[in-house]
């Protein structure tokens, strides 16, 4: 029987960046959000947000949907179902780091 | 504009292992951001209040119009129905004007609320001139109270999670 792994191994490396962490935290609580609203919420520039969204899309966390409102392009972002599961796993790992007494939910 | 550090990973200052304090701080950040992003009182709930109030008034309106003006060339129940439909249209348009993100899960609950409202509305329009209207009219109020209570409970749960995460940070910082 092997010793339980340290919870840090359960952390998702895609969420190590502060903007990506905040971005997924914001998306996890809503169905979807417009690019501009998310930029204002996180207080980052368009370029920083675009770059981090691209990283998260590549990692399978985020889905970006492009549409038009009149003639203006509009990008809407949402978390994928896999992204939501991984985000919850990441939070669970953080809880176990913060309080080592909390059992690993994945093993129960 | 950019308030985030672009070089340092969250909770990771020089290693790949956040300390318990950093983990608590990240959990508090996640709870705070998650609570802040959706609006506290969803604008769709205001729309739903208008829809339900319109439902009650339209049901009673059709009922009374059918009883009080019999045989008139002026079709009073139709006038009530058309005016009510105008309010229904306005109520459905309102959330699109605000464009605020919906709390996760609300899209599904919204379909359930609107489905229930649609069934009640159809029944009211079909049975508005009978005594069943007196039973159907208050059901819109009951439906709205159920929706409001459900959303209030969800909001309280989110607030409690945020407060728990914040207090964990404070406890961790206490000497």
Interface residues (C-beta under 8 A of the other chain):
Chain A: X6 X8 X11 X15 X16 X17 X18 X19 X21 X22 X25 X26 X27 X28 X29 X30 X31 X32 X33 X34 X37 X41 X42 X43 X44 X45 X48 X91 X94 X95 X97 X98 X99 X100
Chain B: X1 X2 X3 X4 X5 X6 X8 X9 X10 X11 X12 X16 X17 X18 X19 X20 X23 X24 X26 X27 X29 X30 X33 X34 X35 X36 X37 X38 X99 X101 X102 X103 X104 X105 X106 X107 X158 X168 X172
